[in-house]
Amino acid sequence: PAPGSSEALTATATLTATVAATTPLLFPTPTATAAITPVVVPPTVPTPQGVTAPSDETTDVANDKTLAAIQEADWIIFVMLDVAPQTSPYSAAVKRLLSDHITLIEDQRLVVFALQAPYYLDATEMSKLTTYFGVYSKTTPFLESAVHALFRRYSPIGAPPVDVPGTRFASLSERLLPNPDVTIPLSLESSDGAAIASNTTATPAEDRAEIDTGTLLRLRVGPILDHNGHQVPDGTVVAFDLRYEGEEVALMMEPALTRGGMAAREVTPDRGGILRVSARAGQASTGDEIAVVVIQPPGPAAQSNGATADAGTSTAAGDTGQPGSPNADDARRVDFVTLAIALATLVIAVSLLLIVQVRVLPRSTLVHNMLWATIFGLAGYVLYGIGLFPGGDWLAELPGRFGIPVTVFVPMLLPLLWLQVRGDDRDR
C-alpha cells in the first residue's frame, strides 16, 4: 500500500487475503464459517493537488455503506502506517475518527495495528481502544504474527523502545527503572566465590551461616529487572544496608553501580554479632534480610590458655589452672596494674640517675641521658606486652608481677652504658 494509506478487509476467524482501500478494516463478530469479503472501493478521480479521491456521485453511496458496515460490526481493526497529513491526507483518518467521530464507534471494540512507529495516537485517542499492537513492519511475517496475537495464538512479548502515550509504556525512563514487584536476588559469597547465604532459599535461624571476623564477605545482587522484564541499564545505583542485630544505625557502605544487571560490594566484618544484610535499587529491594553470624575468634592469650588447659588435662591431672597459676598469669600479660608498676619503675630509675649524676655531668648531658633511658624503658615494656621481650615468658611466670620492673629497668641501663662508653672513648 502507499505510505499513509490503510489496509481494509472484512474477515472473521481466518485471514487469507488483503484488499487495498481507503476505509479501515471492518471485522464483524468472528465466526468459524465466515469468509473474507472485500469492501467495495468507490471510483476515484484526480484532484488539483494530484491526490485521487472518490467522485461526487459515489461518495454518498460509499459513506452509507461504510456507516452501515460500522454499525453492524462488533470489532473494528485499524491498520496504520505513518501519519503524515501533509503528504498523505488520509493517513490521519484513524486519528480523526477517534477524536471527532467517536460516537459512531462507541459500541464497537477497537483494535489498532501500528505497522510503523507506535506513537502517532495521543493518550486521549489511545484510551478509546480495546487493544493496541505495535507491529513495526508491514511485511508478511509481521502481519501474520499480529493476526496470530489478535486471535490469541500466542501472548505478545516485548516492549517499545520509545514513549507510547496512553499505555503503560507512556514513559520509557520509568519502564527502565527496577521493578518493585520483583524481588532482587541477593547472595553472600566468600573471597573464593563459595556461596555462604542467599535470599532465594529459606534458612532456619539455627542453620544460619557463620563466618569469622576479618573474613572477606562479597555481597552480590542481581539480575535486577526493569518493568519490561529486562535487565536494568548499566549504572543503576544499588544501596546496601548492613546492620548488626539490635543496632539501629547501619554500617557505612558506598553504593554500587550495576553492570549487566548485576552489582557487587565487598565488606570485612570487624566484630562479632548477627549481621543482617539487604539491598535496594530504586523502589525494588531484596525483601527479607539475610542474617549471618559473625564469630569473634578468641584472642591469642585465650587460645594459649585453652591449649595449656588441654595439655594439663592429658599430662598432669593435678593441674587445675586456678587463678594465680602460671597459666592464669599468662592469660593477660599487661593491664593497668602492670602499667602502673612500669611507670613507677621508670620514675624511680630516673630519680636515681638524677641523684647520682647531677654533680658529675653537665645539665645538658644529664637531660640527654635521662631521655634516652626513658625511651628505652618504655620500649622494653611495650616489647614485653606484645610478647617480643627476650625472656618475657619466664618473667610473666614470676609471682607478684616482679618481672615488670625488670622489663623497664634493664632496657634503661643499655643507653646509659653505651653513652658512658662513648664518653670514655672521646676523653682518650
VOKE-839761 format. One record per residue: z, y negated, x of N, C-alpha, C, CB in turn; residue in one letter. Coordinates in steps of 0.1 Angstrom, whole numbers, plus 5000, padded with zeros to 4 digits. Glycine has a CB too. Example, Ala and Ser with C-alpha at 12.3 -4.5 7.8 and 13.67 -1.06 7.14 Angstrom:
% VOKE-839761
507850575132507850455123507850335132509050455113a 507150225128507150115137507950005129505750065141s 
//
This chain:
% VOKE-839761
500050125008500050005000500049885009501250004991p 499549765003499549645011500949595012498649535004a 501249515023502649465025503049375013502649375038p 504249405009504849324998504549384984504249194998g 503649484983503449554970504449654968502049604970s 504449714956505449824952504649944949506249774941s 505350064952504750194947505250214933505350304957e 504250254924504650274910504150404905504050164902a 505150484899504750604893505850644883504550714903l 505350724873506350774863506450924866505850744849t 507750974867507951114871509251154866507751134886a 509551284868510851334864511451414876510751424852t 511651544874512451624884511651644896512851744878a 510251654895509451674907508451564909508751814906t 508251534922507251424925506251494934507951314933l 504951474930503851534937502751434941503251644929t 502851314936501751214939502251084936500551244930a 501650984942501950844940500750764936502650774953t 500950664928499750584923500150434926499450604908v 499250364933499550224936499350134924498650174948a 500250044922500249954911501049834914500650014898a 501049734905501849614907503149614899501049494904t 503449724893504649734885505649834892504349784870t 506949824889507849914895507750054891509349864892p 508450144898508450284894509250294881509050374905l 508750374872509450394859509750544858508650344847l 511050574857511450714856512050734843512350754867f 511450814833512150844821513250954825511250904810p 513950984814515051084817514451214823515851114804t 514951254835514351374841514451494833515051394855p 513351564832513351694825512651794834512751694811t 512851924832512252024841510752034839512952154839a 510251994827508852024824507951894824508652084811t 508551774826507751654826506751654838508651534826a 505651584835504651574846504451434850503251634841a 503851414861503651274866502551214858503251284881i 502851094853501851014845501750874851502351004830t 500650844857500450714864500450604853499250704872p 500950494857500850374848499550314849501950264852v 498950274838497550214839497650074845496950204825v 496850054855496749924862495749844856496449944877v 496049724851495049634844494049584854495749524837p 492849554849491849504858492349374865490549474851p 491749344877492149224884490949144886492849264897t 491249014888490148914891490648834903489848824879v 489648774910490048694922490648554917488948664931p 491548504924492148374922491748274933493748384921t 491948144930491548054941492348074954491847904936p 493548124953494248154966493748284973495748164963q 492848354967492348474973493248594970492348454988g 494148584960495048694957494648754943496548654957v 494448884942494048934929495148934919493549084931t 494848924907495748914896495148964883496348774894a 495849024874495249074861494548954854496349134852p 493448994847492748894839493548864827491348954835s 493248744821494048694810493948784798493548554806d 492748844795492648924783493449054784491248954780e 493849094796494549224797496049204800493949314807t 496449084803497849054807498849094797497948914812t 498549044784499449074773499649224771499048994761d 498449294771498549434768499349504779497049494768v 499149464792499849524803501349504802499349484816a 501649374798503049344797503749424786503249194794n 503049434774503649514763503849654767502649504751d 502849714774503049854779504249864789501749904785k 504349764797505449774807506749754800505249654818t 506849664791508149644784508549774776508049524775l 507549834770507749954762508250064771506549994754a 507650074783508050184792509450154797507050184804a 509750034800511149994804512150034794511249844808i 511849994781512850024770513050174768512349954758q 512050254771512150394768512750464780510750454766e 512750404792513250474804514750474805512650404817a 515350574810516750584813517050544828517350724810d 516050574836516150544851514950454855516150674859w 515150354863514050274868514250274883514050134862i 513250314890513350324905512350224911513050464910i 512850134919512050034926511850074941512749894925f 510650074945510350104959509849974966509250214961v 510749914975510449784980510049794995511749704979m 509149694998508749665012509449535015507249665014l 508949475026509549345029509249235019508949295043d 510149145017510049045007509448915014511349005000v 508248885011507548765018506748695007506648805030a 507448604999506748534988505548444993507648454980p 505648395005504648305010503248375011505048245023q 503248495016502048575018501848675007502148645032t 502848725001502748824990503548784979503148974995s 503048714969503848664958504548764950503048584949p 503948884949504548994941505649064948503549084936y 505849034961506849114968508249074964506749084983s 508448964957509748924952509948964937509948774953a 509149054932509249094918510549164915508049194915a 511049244924512349314921513449214921512649424931v 513449114930514549014931514448934918514348924943k 513248894913513148814901513648884889511748764899r 513249014888513649094877515249114876513049234878l 515849134888517249154888518049024886517749204901l 517448904889518148784888517848704875517848694900s 516548714871516148634859515948714846514848564863d 515748844847515448924835516249044835513948964835h 517549034838518349154839518649204825519749114845i 518549124814518749174801517749274797518649054791t 516549274803515549384800515949514805514249344806l 516849524815517149654821518649674822516549664835i 519349604813520849624814521349754810521549514807e 520549834802520949964797520450074806520549974783d 519650044816519050144824519850164837517550114827q 519650274843520150304857519150264867520650444858r 519550174876518550114885518750174899518649964885l 517650214906517750264919516650194927517450424919v 517050154940516150084949515950164962516649944952v 514750194966514350244979513850134987513350364978f 514650094998514149995007513450055019515449905012a 512150045018511350115029511250035042509950135023l 511649915042511749835054513149785056510749715054q 513349665059514649605061515449615048514649465066a 516749655049517549675037518349555032518549785040p 518049435037518949325034518249215026519449265047y 517149245018516449135011517149104997515049185008y 517949194992518749164980520049114983518849294971l 520449004975521848954978522849034971521848804974d 524148984972525249064967525249064952526549004971a 524748954945524748954931523649054926524348814926t 522549054932521449144928521849284931520149114935e 522549304942522949444945523949504936523449444960m 524749414930525849464921525249514908526749344918s 524049494905523349544892522749674894522449434887k 522749724906522049854909523049974907521449854923l 522450084904523250214904523350274918522650314894t 522150274925522150334938521150254946521750484937t 521450244959520550174969520350264981521150034972y 519150284984518750374996518050285006517950494992f 518550295019517850235030517050335037518850165040g 515750335035514850435039514250405053513750465029v 513950275055513550225068512050255072514450275079y 511350335064509950355067509250405054509850465078s 507950385054507150425042506350545045506250315038k 506550615056505850735059506350855051505950775074t 505550955050505851065041507151135044504751175042t 507551165056508851235058510051145053509051255073p 509951015055511050935050511050925035510850785055f 509850925029509850915014510351055008508450895009l 509951165014510451295009511951305011509751405017e 512551255022513951255023514651175013514351215037s 514051055010514650965000514651034986513950834999a 513551094982513551164969514451284969512051214967v 514551354980515551464980516951414979515451544993h 517251304985518551244984518851194969518751134993a 517851144963517951094949518351214940516651024944l 517651324942517951444933519051534939516651524932f 519751474949520951544954520651674961521951564943r 519551684967519251794975520151794988517751804980r 520551684992521551675003522251535002520851685017y 523351515009524051385009523551305020525551415010s 523151175017522651095028523751055037522050965022p 523451045050524351015060523850895068524651135070i 524650835077524150725085524650595079522650725086g 524450495087524950355083523950255089526350325089a 523650145081522650045086523249975098522349945075p 522349935107522749865119522749715117521749885130p 522749665104522749525101523649515089521249475097v 523949385085524749355073523849375061525349215074d 524449445051523749465038524649405027523449615036v 524349285022525249225012525449305000524749085009p 526649304994526849364981527149514983525649354973g 527249564995527549704997528849715006526349785003t 529249835008530349855018529949825032530949995016r 528649805034528149775047527849625048526949855050f 528549545040528349395040528649335053529149335029a 529549375061529949315074529849425084531349255073s 528949415093528749515104529949515113527449495111l 530449395116531649385125532849455120531949235128s 533049445106534149525100533949675100534449475086e 532749715099532449855098532649915112530949875094r 532549835123532749895136534149895141531949815146l 535149845132536549845135537049985134537349745127l 538150025140538750155139539150175124540050175148p 538850295119539150335105540650365104538250455101n 541350285096542850315094543050445086543450205087p 542050495079542350615072542150745080541350625060d 541750725093541650845102542650835113540150845108v 543450935114544550935124543950955138545551055121t 544350875147543850875161544550995168544050745168i 543751085174544351185182545051135195543251295187p 546251185198547051135209547551265217548151045205l 547351265230547751375238548451325250546651475241s 549451405255550151375267549851475277551751365265l 549451435289548951525300549751495313547451515302e 549851605321550351585334549351525343550951715339s 549751505356548851445366547651535369549551415379s 547751675367546651765369545851795357547251895375d 546151725346545351735334545851845324543951775337g 546951905327547552005318548151945306548652095326a 547951995294548451945282549951965281547752005270a 550651855277552151865276552451855261552751745283i 551851765253552151755239550951685232553451675236a 550851705219549751645212550251615197548551735212s 549651515191549951495177549051575167549851345174n 548151655172547351735164548051865160546051765171t 549151895166549852015163551351985161549752125174t 551952035151553352005148554252085157553652045133a 555252015163556152075172557552065167555952015187t 558352165165559752155161560552085172560352295159p 561652025168562451945177563052035188563651875170a 563352155185563852245196562752285206564552365190e 561552265203560452305212559752185218559452395204d 560452075219559851955225559551985240560751835223r 558451925244558151935259559151865267556751875261a 559451915279560351855288559751815301561551945291e 560051705306559551655320560651595327558351555318i 560551585340561551525349561251375351561651595362d 562251305353561951165357561151155369563351085358t 560351055370559451045381558151115380560151085394g 557951195369556751275367555651185361557051395358t 554451185366553351105361552951165348552151105371l 552951075338552551115324551351035320553751085314l 550251105317548951045313548851045297547751115319r 548750925291548550915277547150895274549450795272l 546550985266545150985262544950985247544451105269r 544150885242543850875228542350885226544450745222v 542050935214540650945211540151085208539750895222g 538951095202538050985200538450905188536651035197p 538350775189538650675179537350645171539250545185i 537450665158536250655149536350525141536150775140l 535150465139535050345130534850385116533850255135d 534550285107534450305093533150385090534450175085h 532250395099530950465097531150615102529850395104n 532250645108532450785113531950795127531750875104g 531550695134531150695148532250645157529850615149h 532050675170532950625180532950475180532650675194q 534150415181534250265182533550215194535750225182v 533050085194532450035205533350025218531949885202p 532750035229533450025242534149885242532550045254d 535349885248536149765249537049745237535149655249g 537149835228538149825217539549835223537949935206t 540449745219541849745225542649845219542449595223v 543349925227544350025223545749985228543950165227v 546749975220548049935224548950065223548649825215a 549750085234550650195234552050155231550550275248f 552850235225554250205221555050315227554450185206d 555950285237556850385243558250325241556450405258l 559150405236560450365235561350485235560750285222r 562550465241563550575241564250585228564550555253y 564550705224565250725211566550645211565450875208e 566850575200568050495199567950355204569150565206g 566750315210566550185215565450115207566150185230e 565649985204564749915196563649845204565449805188e 563849815217562949745225561949855232563649665236v 560649835230559749925236559449895251558349915228a 559049995258558749975272557449885273558650105280l 557449805283556249725285555049805291556549605295m 553949795285552749865290551449785286552650015284m 550649775296549349695294548449775284548649665307e 547849705274546849775266545649835273546349685255p 545049935268543849995274542649965266544050155275a 541449975272540249955265539450085264539349845273l 538750105253538050225251536750235259537850245236t 536450355262535150385268534650515262535150385283r 533550515255533150635248534050685238532950745259g 534750585231535750625221537050665226535150725212g 537250675239538550725245539250615252538250845254m 540550625254541350535262542550605268541850415253a 542950565279544050635286544850535294543450745296a 546150575296547050495304548050595311547850385296r 548650555322549550645329550850575330549050675343e 551950655329553350595329554150695337553850565315v 555250645344556150735351557550705346556050715366t 558150785337559450765332560450765343559850865321p 561350665343562350645354563750675350562250505360d 563950725338565350755334565250865323566150635329r 566350935321566351035312566550995297567551135315g 566251085288566351055274565151115266566350905271g 565151085253563951135245563051015244564451175231i 561851035249560850925249559850955238560050925263l 559650855229558750865218557550775221559450815205r 556350835219555050775223554150765210554350855234v 553550655209552550635198551550535203553150595185s 550450515196549450415199548750365187548350485209a 548050255188547350195177546150125182548250105168r 545150115174543950045177543549965164542750135182a 543749835163543549765151544549805140542049775146g 543949845129544849895118545050045119544249855105q 544250115127544450265129545550295139543050325134a 546150405137547250445145547250595147548650405139s 548150645156548250785159549150865149548750805173t 549750785139550550855130551950875135550050985125g 552550995133553851025138553951015153554351155133d 555050975158555250965173555451105179556550885176e 555051105192555251235199556551215208554051265209i 557451305206558751305214558651395226559851335204a 559051345237559151415249560551405255558051375260v 561151505259562451505266562351475280563251635263v 562851365285562751325299564151365305562451175301v 564151455315565351505321565651435334565251665323i 566851385335567251325348567751435357568451215345q 567051465368567451565377568751535384566351595388p 569651635387570851605393570651545407571751735395p 571551455411571351385424571551485436572351275425g 571251435448571451525460572851575461570951455472p 573851485459575151525460575551635450576151405459a 575151615438575451715427574751845430575051665414a 573551845436572851965439573552035450571351935443q 574051955460574852015471576052085466575151915482s 576752015457577952065451577752195444578651965442n 576652195436576352325429576052435438575252295419g 575252405449574852515458576052565466573852455468a 577052475469578252515476579052605467579052395481t 579152565454579952645445579352785443580052575431a 578052795443577452925441577753005454575952915439d 577652945465577853025478579353065478577552935490a 580252975474581653015474581853135465582452895470g 581153145454581353255444580953385450580553225431t 579953385458579353505464580053545477577953495466s 580553445484581153485498582653465498580453395508t 583253375491584653355492585153335478585053235501a 585653445472586053435458587253345456586353575453a 588053325467589253245465588953095465590153275476g 587753055468587352915469587052865455586252885479d 587852785449587652735435587052605434588952735428t 586852535446586252405446587052295438584852415439g 588452295440589252205433589052065440590652245434q 589351955432589251825438590151815451589651715428p 589751745461590451735473589951835484591851765471g 589051935479588452025489587351965496588052155482s 586752015506585651955513584451935504585252045525p 584252035494583152025485583251905476582952145477n 584451875471584651755463584451625470586051765456a 584951625483584751505491583251485494585451515504d 582451585495581051565499580251535486580551695505d 580851545474580151515462579751365462580951555450a 580551285467580251135467580751085480580851065455r 579951065490580351025503580850885504579151045513r 580250785497580650655497580950605483579650565504v 581950515482582350445470582950315473583250535461d 583650255463584250125466585450145475584750065453f 586150255475587250275484586750285498588050405480v 585750365501585250375514584650235519584150475515t 584050155510583550025514584749935518582749965503l 585849945511586949865514587549905528588049875503a 587550035530588050075543587150035554588150235543i 585850035552584949995562585049845565583450025558a 585249765555585349625557586649585564585249545544l 587749655561589049635567588949675582590149715561a 588249785585588049825599587249715606587349955600t 586249665600585449565606586249435610584249525597l 587049395600587849275603588849295614588649235590v 589549415614590449445624589849445638591149575622i 588649515639587949525652587549385657586749615651a 586949305648586549165652587749085657585849095641v 588849095649590149025653590549065667591249045643s 590549195670591049245683590049185694591049395684l 588749185691587849135701588048985703586349155696l 588448915693588648775695589948755703588848705681l 590948835700592248815708592048845723593348905702i 591348955725591148995739590248905747590649145739v 589148855742588148785750588148635748586848845747q 589048585739589048445737589348355750589948405726v 590148415758590448345771589548375782591948375774r 588748475780587848525791586448475790587948675791v 585848475778584448445777584348305771583848545768l 583148235774582848115767582748135752581548045773p 582948025744582948035730581548085725583247905723r 580448035730579148085726578948235728578048005732s 579348275740579148425743580048505734579548445758t 581248455731582148535722581648545708583548465722l 581048435703580448445689579248545690580048305684v 578448535700577348625702577748775701576548595715h 578848805709579348945709579848985696580348955720n 580548895689581148925676580048955665582048815671m 578948885666577848905656577249045659576848795657l 576949075671576349205674577249315670575949215689w 578549305672579449405669579549425653580849375674a 579449315646579449325631578249395626579649185625t 577049355632575849415627575849565630574649355635i 576249605641576249755644577249825636576549775659f 578449765633579449825625578949855611580649745624g 578349755605577749765591576649875591577349635585l 575749865601574749965602575250105603573849935614a 576350125610576950255611577350305597578050265621g 578050215590578450255576577350295567579350145570y 576250215568575050245559574450375563574050135561v 574350405576573750535580574650655576573650545595l 575950625576576850735571576650755556578350695573y 576450645548576250665534575050735530576250525527g 573950715538572650785534572550925542571550695538i 573550965549573551095555572851105568572951185546g 572650985575571950985588572850965600570850885588l 574150945597575050915608575351045616576450855603f 575251045629575551175636576951215634575251155652p 577051345630578451395627578951355614579351365638g 578151295605578651245593579251355584577551175585g 578651475584579151585576580551625580578251705576d 580751625593582151655598583151545595582051675614w 582751415596583551305593583951305578582951175597l 582951345569583251355555584251455551581951375547a 584451555559585351665556586751635561584951795563e 586951525568588351485573589151435561588251365583l 590351485560591251445548591551295549592451525548p 591751235537592251105536591150995540593351085544g 589951035540588850935544589050875558588750825533r 589650955567589850895580588550885588590850985588f 587550945583586250935591585550805589585351045586g 585950725579585250605576585450505587585750535563i 586750475592586850385603586050425616588350375607p 585850555618585150595629583650555628585150745631v 583150565616581750525614581450375616581250565600t 582550295615582350155617582750115632583250075607v 583850165636584450115649583550165661585850165651f 583150285661582350335672581050265674582050485670v 580250235663579050155665579250015670578250155652p 580449955666580749825671580949815686582049775664m 581449935692581649935706580349935714582450055710l 579249995708578050015715577449875720577050085707l 577249775712576649655717577549585727576349555705p 578949595725579849535734579749595748581249545729l 579649725749579449785762578149745768579549945760l 577049745760575749705765575749565770574649725755w 576349475763576449335767577249315780577049245756l 578349395781579249395793578449435805580449475791q 577649545803576949605815575849505819576249735811v 575149445809574149345812574749225819573349305800r 575949185815576549065822576949095836577749025814g 577449215839577749255852576549255861578449395853d 575349305856574149305864573749165867573049375856d 573949075858573548935861574448875872573548855848r 575748905872576648855882576248905896578048895879d 575749025897575349075910574149005915575149225909r 
//
